[in-house]
């Protein structure tokens, strides 16, 4: 058997044909496929505006700029996430502070966030970045309430969660990225994500002014929009009005994104089916414990996107090595960011968040991708169930 990775893209003939059509056309970049992808994605998450960008990190960076993050800004986020989530604040000269996580979900704990805010003078913090870890949709209603009370903005890192939703206090389903609470939400189209374009990202919002700002920022701060120009010398005329970046997503990748998006619901259903099989296999908790079993999620109205299937085990290192020797390539998501050498140099404590510490010592991501075959998943399950202290 070939090695089984924790995540993997699936490219079909339809995807390839979509890319070839662009290669045979007139525009490789800055053409009609960009707007088409943005429109399709906005409709998918139920939001007013979407802005395609070069990758998820670019999406975070531009969002931070658009929200006004600068040298005086302090922003709260989770330590259990990829580095880009907090780095985007540092890129703008701001400061990051880490709140602890909810041990039952691995996501940012609203109570921990509120305690941090109440412990500081009014106006000390400017924003909150919750992360839909592994595809679990955080309850943005709770963060929205905290943000409103203290004059903060919310930026949702939904890279793991296209198609996921939670149920608000009125019983309404709130889809990740729909702009009902977060001023901006961001997504990634890295190959291991639900929608794979190689590299790519998307920012979603219902705020027209932020949308306009993002369009300029992704293209060097330049605009040709006659309604925004301070002068006009002819149809060729353009102005650089802000210091922006070349964070555009080319038509080639947008075409691939549109094709991938057309299969998003089908593939999400497959991820949920894989998660259900794992849940059933490990329900006794003898060797490993599923982080967020589906049965519990369905009771509270949550649809998990299952970018990752995370288990917890007291024997993480032994199990990791045991599985790797048997060609099952699991991964750890994530090392608390404040433990990274760069953050240590900035003076962050190495035992900052007790729940995050405990989670990190036990978490392990099992193979989770739509093209995972039944016999491959069964091999993963059987191999784990055969594991014991004497296995290595």
C-alpha angles and dihedrals in degrees: 000000000000119000115280112222124209090241138011141173123241116213118187133194088257090057091050092048091052091054093045090053090058092045088055092047136076102263128058091167139010090024137121097287091071095060091041092055092046092051093047093048093047089053091048094057095033100242135135101236139021129186120199115216140175097270144331092276091055088050091055093044095050091044091054091050093047091051091054101252110170142146093302097049126111119192131185122219142148124278090215100080142079115292094251092071093068098023090068089068092049090050087063094047094256130132126248125212122189123223121195126261135244103255092213094060107015090232130122111291112231091206091055089049093050092049089054092050094046089051092062135060118272111279094022092120127045105188153002127225112198117186126215090223116207089350097303107139109228115222098257090183089072093048090045091056091051091046093050093049093051103033097250134139126232122222112188119212098206097163091126098041121060107150095019123122142180130206117248127213091272092055094253122139112241114199119213110262096017094126096234093126111358115072087215134012127192135207136189130217098196113148095261092052127092093262112038123200097152091252126002145113143198136214118205129195146150091215111103094196093053090046091055091048093050093051090058096041094055091055105049092281088289127142137179093185105131091211091060101041120108090207138011129213100163142310090296092060123114136164135213101221101166138024100262139160141239094255097142124142111223124235091246091064094038090057089052089048093053091051092047092047090057088065097040098106093045091051093045089055088053091052090052090050091052090049091051091053091051092046092053093046095051100033094116092060092220097137106002136012123218110237097221114009115208094233090063093045093052090053092059098041099255126145108201117207094207100213081158134020104216126195130183123222135167088220098054099143094046092047092046092054093041092054094044091054086056093050096257106131107203124173140206118241105214147003106200105263095228088065092063114108092240092054091044088057088055089058103256116159114248094221098042102134118033096197092048090050092052093045093050092053092056110028124109130168116221125206108292122168133119096249092055103126123228094245090049092053091046089052089053091049095046092047092052092046089053091054119110139152088273094052094093 
